[in-house]
Each structure stands twice: as C-alpha cells, then as structure tokens.
Amino acid sequence: MKVLLVHPNFPGQYAHLLPALAARPGNKVVGIGARQFPVPEGVTLRVYDPPPPPAEAVPPRARPAAAAVARAELVARHALELRRGGFVPDVTFSHIGWGDTLFLKDIFPEAALLLYAEFFYSATGADVGYEPGKPSTVQDAVRVRAMNMPLASAIGASDWGMAPTRWQRARFPGWFQERISLVHEGIDTAVCRPDPEARFDLPDGTVLRPGDEVVTYVARGLEPYRGFPTFMRALPALLAARPAARVVIVGGDEASYGRAPEGAANWREAMLAEVGPLDPARVHFLGRIPHPALHALFRVSAAHVYLTVPFVLSWSVLEAMACGVLLIGSDTPPVREVVEDGRNGLLTDLFDHDALARRLVEALSDPARFAPLRAAARRTVEERYDLRRVCLPRQLAVLEALAARRRPQTYA
C-alpha cells in the first residue's frame, strides 16, 4: 500500500500504526504534520508551521472555520508537492480535527479518505451543558455548530471513519456512524503491566512502592473537564482519614479543553486557594512526566482517580488499567464504557467530592478486598484494547480493505 498519514501532532494516534505500516515490505508511507518527529526508516515526514490564529476582524463564530481553512491550505501545499513528485496514496488517513483533512480529497480523488473520528461536538449529551446549574443555551448551540462546520465538511469528503470508543462513535451523525469502524489505537499490554517490584522516585527522594498508600491523578491539563476541582476538594478529608497516604498529581497547568479560572493563573492555584494549604510532603504536583515514569507511577498506585465530563476518553485510563490499578472513575458515559462499578473498578459522581473521598478511604483501608477489581481491569484491556492481538490487526485490516476498494468491517 501507499499510505499518507496526516496529523498536526504527528504521529498522534498513529504511533503504533506508523511503524507497523513501515515494516511491511512494499509499503510506502508518507506523513504530514505540524511538528518534527523521528520516523522509521523509509518513511517521509513533511512538516508545516502552524498558521497564526485568525485575525480579530474575523467574527468569533467564523474563527473555527477560518483556522481550519488556514491549516488546510498548508497541508494542501505539501499534498500537491507529493502529487507532482509522483506520490499518489491508496489511502489517506487524517485526523478529523484542526482542518488538515479539508482539501485532501480534492488533491487525491483516487485515494480512499479515512478519518480518525475522535469527536463531533454537540450542544446536548456531551461536554456542553453538562455542569449542574449551567444548561446548554442557544449561544452554546450556535458555537458548537460553528465548531462542527469544518468537521462536517471533512465527513462529506471522506470514504470511511475510525473511532476509538463506542461512545465517541455515537457522537457523529447517524448516517456517518454506519461508515465508522470501532477500533482503538491500542494499548501495549507487554509494556503497560503490573510489577510487584516497581518503584517510583519522588523529587524529594521518597521512594514509593506497591503496597504504599499512594493515590494518583493524571490528566494532560489540571482542569474541570477532567474533574480536577472535585479531586482537589476530596483531598482534605482523605488526608485526614489516612495519615500515611500520599497523593501524586501529574498534569500541566494549562487548560487543554475548557476555560481558565477567574482570579487565578491556573486551576491548580485556584483549587489550592479554595481547599487551603495541603502538606507538600504528602501532596506532590509533578507537572508532566516521561511516559515510562507514568507507567511506574501506575504500578505503585493504590488507587488511581480518573474523572471526566462526557468527552474523549483519555488513553491514560486504559494504560493505568493495564498496569493493574484500582481505578476510581467518574460515573459518566465514556468511563462507563470501560469500567463497570464493582467489577473492574469503582465509579463515583463527577461532582461529589465527599463520595470520592469515601471511595478513596475505603480503597486504602482494605486493599486486599479490591485486588480482584485490579485483575479484572487488566483483563478488560487485554480482551478489548490489546495493541497486538486486537487493535493493530483491525487498523491494518481497515486500511487494506479501503486500499482494495472493499467495505471495511465496522467491529461495532
């Protein structure tokens, strides 16, 4: 096959697919992205500089489309150069977001256009209007429709889609769902696995090991979308009830998905001001850490907290489950797809910090009671999201079917 992979944060969700494609004899793989990345031998990566934000003169509701078109034009220049150089892919696989996809079907009409269908916005049933007391408004609906304009255009030009979870697939228009394969990018369970001899070194020199009362929280950004305020509000009661407990928090200070707080530089500072001082010898903010260190942290965790509004499911929650954590998650649709309360984890209301504190105290008080849930969490990932046995073969099968002009399986 000749495959063109397009993702602004290259390789993005193609991190495992890229080397698998490159390793197959006879394949030709080209990438287009907005950042430099070391690629396997034989792969060509073309990099563009992201465009500046739309000018202030552009109406606010038109800015998502304007930003998408600006980025699409940069991707199109590389695509045109590839075509002039003789490269015409059998399949183009592009993330639906940001606008990269918009003109690819016009440049390569012969190629099957596959979308990584991560999310389609909605004024109801997902992240918008989910916060109690703040229902979705007409203004929200208008904003969401404007955000979906470039996504809808990409869908209209596409031949097929690939979505990582059933709930994310269900966010898309019904007519397109029938053309979406349900395939996660995959979890490497040989790398993400329990280890009774694991250790995690804190910056203060403390070494954490399995069996210690370690509570972990991980998010790209510490923000309400990922339940950070609820988590922080639960800590005073947890720390008072369990004097030996330590809390390790991983994530950046920027708001990746939602709004910034009022009156504070970031949500970390805002929540520390609200809940009062927390003992820095027991509560550790690490920022972002290397991927292998994150796995080590999961292995020593006595209870891992994953909270989210109805939005994209984080890869970290599945990696944590593969490492055998006791997962305490929010009782929201994306989490319920992978966690069944009392079987392979525990669920709690996203906004009920008292309930979360009680769950954490319960988990730390009697860890042996929850050992079966930890084992079941890993089995869930092995059975449904294993990279080599499940996900990568399905990804390759979808690409091969499209290259051969066959209808792929949906796996739904």
N, C-alpha and C positions, 0 to 999 in steps of 0.2 A: 504493500500500500504506500501511497504518498499521502502524508497527513500534515495538515497545518494546524498547530495548536496556538490559540490566541488567548492571552490573559494579561491584564495590566500588571499584576503581581506575580509574574511568571516564576515558577511553573504553577503556582496556586494549587488547585485541586488535581493537577496532572503530575504531582510529584512522583507518584508510583507508576503512573501510566507512561510517562515520558521514557524512562529507561527500558521499560518492557517493550515499547514500540521500537526503540532504537536498537535493541538487541536482536530483533528478528531479521534474519538475512533477507536482503532485497528491499526492506522498507526504506523510505526516505522521509525524514521528519524535519520540519521547519517550525520555529516558534517566532511569535511576535509578542513583545511585552514592553512594559514601561520601566523595567529595571534589568540590570545585568545579572546573569545567573550562570554558574558553571554547568554546562550541559554535557551529556555523554558524547563520546567520540562519534563523529558523523552527523551530529545534529547542528543545524544552523540556527542561531538566535539573532533576530533583528530587534533592535531596541530603539524606542522613540522617547522623547522628552515629553512628559505630561503637559497639556496645554494650561495656560493660566485660567483662573476662574472667569466666568462671564462678566462682562463689564457691568457697572452699576446701572447703566442705561437700559440693560435688558430687564424687562418686567420679571419680578420674582417667580411667578408661576411658569415663565418660559425658560428659566435658567437650567432646570434639569435637561431639557431637550437641547438647549444651546451647548451645554457642556458635553453632552453625548455626541453631538454632531462634530464639535471641535476635535474630540478624541478620535471619532470615526475617520475623519479626514487624515489624521496622522497615520492610523493603521492602514488606510487605503493606499497611501503613498508607497508603503512597504509592499503591500499586496500587488500593486501594479508593477513594481520593480521585479518582484518574483515572477510574475507572469511574463514580463518582457524577457526575463532571463531563461524562460523555458519551464519554470516550475508551475504546474497546474495540479493541485491536490485532488485525490479521490474523495477525501473527507476533510472538511474544515470543522474543527471543534473549538467553539468560542464560548466564554462566559457571557451570559445574557446581560450582565450589568455594565455600567460605565459607558457604553456606546461603541465599544470596539467592533461589535458584530455588524453594525448597521449597513455597511456598503459591501460586505464580503461576497454576498450572493450575486451582486451586480458585476463584480470583478471576476468571480469564478462561478459562472452559472452552471458549469458542468459538474461541480463538486457538490456532494451532499453536505448540507449545513446542519451540524449538530450543535445544540445549545446546552451548556451546563445551566440547567434551570434551577437556580438556587432559591429565588424568592420573587414573588409577584405581590405587589403591595395591595392592601385593601383597607377601606375605612371601617370595616367591621370584621370581627372574627380573628384578628391577629394582634399586632402590637399597638395599632392606633385605637384609642378609646378604651384600652384595657385597664388603665389605672382607676381604682374606685373613686367615684365622685367627679370624674372627668370624662364624660361620654364623648363619643365622636361627634363632631359638628359638621355643618355644611362646608366650612372653611377647610376642615380636615379632608373631607371627601374631594374637594377641588384640588387640594395639594397632592393627594395621593394619585388622582387621575393624571395630573401633570407629570408626576414621577414615573407613572407607568407608560407614558407615551413612547419613549424610546424602546422600552421592553416590548410593548405591543408591536412596534414596527419590526423588531428583531424576530419575534414569533412569526409574524406574517411572512417573512422571507425564509424561514427555516424549513427543514425537512423532518427533523426529529429533535427530541429533548432527552436529557438525562437529569434526574433529580435524586438527591441523596437520601431523602426520607419520604415516607408516605404523606406526612402532614405537609411538608413543603410542596410536594407534587400537587396536593389538593388545593393549594393557593392559586393555581393557574386556572385560566378559563377552561370550562368543561370540555370544549371541543379540542383543546390542545392537550389536555391530560391523556387523551387516548393515544397520543403520539409521544408520550414520555416514558422512558424506561426507568424503573426504580432501581438505581444502582448507587450505593455509597462509594466514596473514593477508597474506602478500605482502611482497616486497622491492622498493622503488622503485629500479630499476637506473639510472634517469636521475639520481638523487641519489647513490646508492652506486655509484661508478665510479672507475676508476683515473685518476690525474692525474700525469703526469711532472713537472709544475711545482709539485706540492704542497709544503707546508711545515708543520711543527708546532713551535710555540714552547714550550720547557720553561720552568718557573718561574724557572730560574737564568739565563735569557736565551739559552741554546743553541738554535739553530735546526736541526731535523732535516729532511732532505730524502730523496727516493727515491735509493737507492744507498748510503746510510749503513748501517752495521751496527746496525740497530735491531731488537730483539726485543720483542714486545708480548704482554701478557697482559691479558685483560679478563674480569671477572665482576661480577655485582651485589654479591656479598659474597666476600671472600677467605677461602675455607673448603675443607675436604676434599671436599665434594660436587663442587666444580669443580676438583679436583686441585691446589689451591694448595700443599699441602706438597710434592708431587712437583716442581712447578715451582721452588719455592724451593731444594730440595735439588740441583737441576740447575745452579743459578747459579754456585757456586764453580768448578766445572770449566769451564763456559762462559766465564766472565770471565778465567780463567787462560789458556785456549787462544786467546781472541780479545781482545787488549788494546784494540782500538778499539771493541768492542761496547758498546752502551748498552741498558739494559733499562727499559722503561716499563710500569708496572703500574697498571691502572685498576680500581677497585672499592672498596666501602665496607668498614669494619672489622667490621660486624655479620655474624653467621652467618645467612644468609637461609633456609637449608633444614635445616642439620644442627646438631650440638651445638657449644657453645662449648668452647674448650680448657680444660684444667685447669692452674691455676697461672699463667695469663696473662690479660690483659684481652681479647685477641683473637688470632686466628690469625696476624696479621702480626707481633705481638710474640713470639708463641710460636716462629714459624719463624726469626725473626732471632736469637733466643736459641739456637736449635739449630744453625744453619749458621754462626754467627759474624758479625762485622761485615762489611757489604758497602759498598763505596765509594759514598757518596751522590752523587758526581759522575757515577757510571755507572749506578746503580740508582735509579730515580725512582718513588716512590709518589705518585700524583696524586689518590687518592680517586675520587670520581665527577666526571665532566666533562660539559659540554653535548654533545648529540647531534652537532651539526656538527663539533665538535672531535674526537669519536671517529672520524668518517669521515676527517678529515685525518690522524689517527694511523694508521689502517689504510693510507692511501695511501703513507706513508713507511716502513711496516714491511717489514723484510727477511725476517722470519719471525714469524708470529703463532701463539701457542700456545693451543689450546682443549682443555681436559681436563674430563671429567665422568664421574661414575658413571652407570649407566643411569637416566636421569631426563629431564625435559623438556629438549628441545633449545633452547638459547638463540638468540634472534633475532640476537644479535651475530655469531654464527659465519657466518650467511648474509650479513649485511651486509659482514663482512670479506671473504668470498669474492667478493662482487660488486665490491668495491674492488680485487680482483686480488691478494690476499695469497698468500704461500706459507703454507698452513695446515699446522701440525703438530698433529694431534689424537689423542685417546686412542682406542685400539682397543676401543671399546665400542659397543653396538648403535645408540644414537641417532646417533653420529658416522658409523658405517659406512653409515648410510642415505644420507648426502650426500657422504662422502669415500671414494674408492677409492685405496688406497695406491699411489703411483707414477703415478697418472693425473691426479688433480686436487688432490692433497695428499699428506701423509705421515701415517702412523699409528704410534703407539708405545704400549707397555703403560702403562696408567694409573698403575701404582705403581713403574715402573722409571725412577728419576731419572737413572741413568747412561745408559740408552738415549736418554732425552730430550736429555741434554747432547750426546751424539754426533750426534743428528739436527740439533740447532741448530748445532753447529760445522760440520757438513757443509754445511748451508744457507748459512751465512755465508762459507764458504771458496770456494764456487763458485756464485754466484747465477745466472749465465747458464745453468747446467745445469738449473735449476728454473723457468726462465721459461715453458716450455710448461705446467707444472702451474698456474702462476698464471693463465694464459689459460684453461685448462680449468676452473678454479674459477669464474671469472666465467661461463663458458658454462653450467655446471651451474645456476647461479642464474637465468640468463636463460631457460633452457629449462623449468625446473621450478617456480620460485618467483617469477617476474616478476609484479609487482603488477598492471600494467595489461593484460598480454597473457594471463595465466593465472589468477591468484588472485582478483582482484576480480570479473571476469566470472563465475567459478564461485560465489563467495559470493552474488552477486546472483541467480544462477540458482537456487540452493538456496532462498533466501528467496521468490522469485517462485513456485517450484513449491509450496512449503508454503502460501503465501497462496492459491493456486488449488486447494488440496487435491489436488495431484498428488504422486506419489512422486519425490523428487529423485534425481539421479544420485549415485552414490557416488564416482566418479572413482578407485576403488581398483584 
